[in-house]
Amino acid sequence: MSFLGQYEHTLDAKNRLTIPAKFRAQLSEGVVLAKEQETCLAIRPASAWRRFTDEMRGLGTMWNQDYRDFQRRYTAGAFDAQLDAAGRIMLPQALIDKAELSREVVLIGNLDSIEVWDRARWRAEEVRLEQETPELARRLSGATGDTTS
């Protein structure tokens, strides 16, 4: 399962978001809507949410306050949801507010999740990512950047 690409959409008056047709089958098992670390929200199939929470559980123990705080941050702001017959999903107002979404949004396929960004915020983020990608690649590859060997 991989969500790829970006799609411009508009939230309707009832805060419903139309999911691109090519993503709908992957969301048929139900979805979890949640905050992300960035100012956006994530739509994950239920199975991807389980993998996400399994990975989160591996970060610590319930005896650790930092771990409990981190876990709480994600689970308190998560909502179960289903697509309706028209392929739409209702976004809770709390998530809209947290992600600072206007009516104009962009859906970003991000492998096992779909991120929902305010359109203007995504345009700025896209510019930042383009500028930082070479440095991100270097850091993630573990390269030192030292060419004097």
VOVEX-332992 format. One record per residue (C-alpha): x, y, z; residue number from 0. Coordinates in pm, whole numbers, plus 50000, padded with zeros to 5 digits. Layout:
% residues N
PT      c1      c2      c3   pos
PT       X       Y       Z   NUM
...
***
This chain:
% residues 149
PT      c1      c2      c3   pos
PT   50000   50000   50000     0
PT   50135   50340   49905     1
PT   49968   50676   49875     2
PT   50144   50894   49620     3
PT   50091   51232   49456     4
PT   49912   51550   49552     5
PT   49555   51658   49489     6
PT   49385   51993   49542     7
PT   49042   51978   49703     8
PT   48796   52197   49887     9
PT   48622   52120   50216    10
PT   48246   52154   50181    11
PT   48021   52346   50422    12
PT   47989   52033   50643    13
PT   48369   51986   50662    14
PT   48358   51686   50431    15
PT   48662   51611   50220    16
PT   48638   51415   49897    17
PT   48908   51148   49884    18
PT   49068   51089   49542    19
PT   48915   50782   49377    20
PT   49252   50606   49348    21
PT   49290   50614   49732    22
PT   48943   50495   49829    23
PT   48994   50118   49805    24
PT   49290   50141   50045    25
PT   49063   50318   50296    26
PT   48771   50074   50281    27
PT   48870   49907   50613    28
PT   48809   50236   50795    29
PT   49045   50517   50873    30
PT   49198   50706   51160    31
PT   49231   51083   51138    32
PT   49509   51231   51351    33
PT   49730   51531   51408    34
PT   50080   51524   51265    35
PT   50397   51684   51400    36
PT   50372   51946   51126    37
PT   50070   52173   51088    38
PT   49863   51924   50892    39
PT   49656   51615   50962    40
PT   49697   51254   50859    41
PT   49445   51008   50722    42
PT   49562   50651   50779    43
PT   49393   50322   50696    44
PT   49316   50133   51017    45
PT   49599   49885   50947    46
PT   49852   50168   50903    47
PT   49733   50327   51229    48
PT   49798   49993   51404    49
PT   50153   49987   51263    50
PT   50199   50350   51372    51
PT   50086   50277   51727    52
PT   50297   49958   51740    53
PT   50601   50167   51648    54
PT   50502   50428   51907    55
PT   50480   50156   52174    56
PT   50839   50064   52092    57
PT   50956   50413   52191    58
PT   50911   50371   52562    59
PT   50726   50237   52859    60
PT   50416   50355   53040    61
PT   50642   50427   53341    62
PT   50811   50709   53147    63
PT   50639   51050   53155    64
PT   50785   51162   52820    65
PT   50650   50849   52656    66
PT   50303   50896   52807    67
PT   50298   51261   52699    68
PT   50403   51172   52344    69
PT   50146   50893   52321    70
PT   49873   51118   52461    71
PT   49953   51387   52205    72
PT   49866   51148   51923    73
PT   49586   50938   52067    74
PT   49387   51223   52224    75
PT   49363   51391   51886    76
PT   49279   51081   51681    77
PT   48935   50997   51543    78
PT   48795   50683   51378    79
PT   48610   50753   51055    80
PT   48460   50592   50744    81
PT   48422   50709   50388    82
PT   48063   50781   50291    83
PT   47901   50647   49973    84
PT   48033   50948   49777    85
PT   48393   50886   49886    86
PT   48397   51172   50138    87
PT   48519   51184   50493    88
PT   48403   51421   50765    89
PT   48688   51611   50927    90
PT   48632   51693   51295    91
PT   48647   52065   51372    92
PT   48917   52001   51635    93
PT   49151   51863   51368    94
PT   49065   52140   51122    95
PT   49157   52394   51389    96
PT   49476   52212   51491    97
PT   49594   52183   51129    98
PT   49484   52542   51059    99
PT   49296   52431   50748   100
PT   49102   52673   50532   101
PT   48848   52544   50280   102
PT   49125   52510   50017   103
PT   49339   52204   50095   104
PT   49596   51977   49935   105
PT   49606   51602   49994   106
PT   49959   51465   49988   107
PT   50021   51095   49945   108
PT   50292   51004   50197   109
PT   50338   50627   50162   110
PT   50112   50480   50434   111
PT   49920   50800   50505   112
PT   49748   51088   50331   113
PT   49839   51427   50472   114
PT   49588   51711   50452   115
PT   49747   52056   50434   116
PT   49606   52402   50402   117
PT   49682   52489   50039   118
PT   49880   52808   50111   119
PT   50078   52637   50391   120
PT   50161   52344   50160   121
PT   50293   52580   49891   122
PT   50537   52729   50145   123
PT   50630   52382   50276   124
PT   50692   52259   49923   125
PT   50941   52544   49864   126
PT   51117   52469   50194   127
PT   51143   52098   50110   128
PT   51288   52169   49765   129
PT   51557   52386   49921   130
PT   51641   52142   50201   131
PT   51626   51809   50014   132
PT   52001   51784   49936   133
PT   52089   51843   50303   134
PT   51815   51607   50422   135
PT   51948   51334   50192   136
PT   52301   51388   50320   137
PT   52196   51370   50687   138
PT   51972   51067   50638   139
PT   52243   50880   50446   140
PT   52490   50938   50728   141
PT   52731   51117   50496   142
PT   52962   51364   50663   143
PT   53010   51590   50365   144
PT   53387   51567   50413   145
PT   53553   51538   50072   146
PT   53914   51572   50195   147
PT   53986   51200   50234   148
***
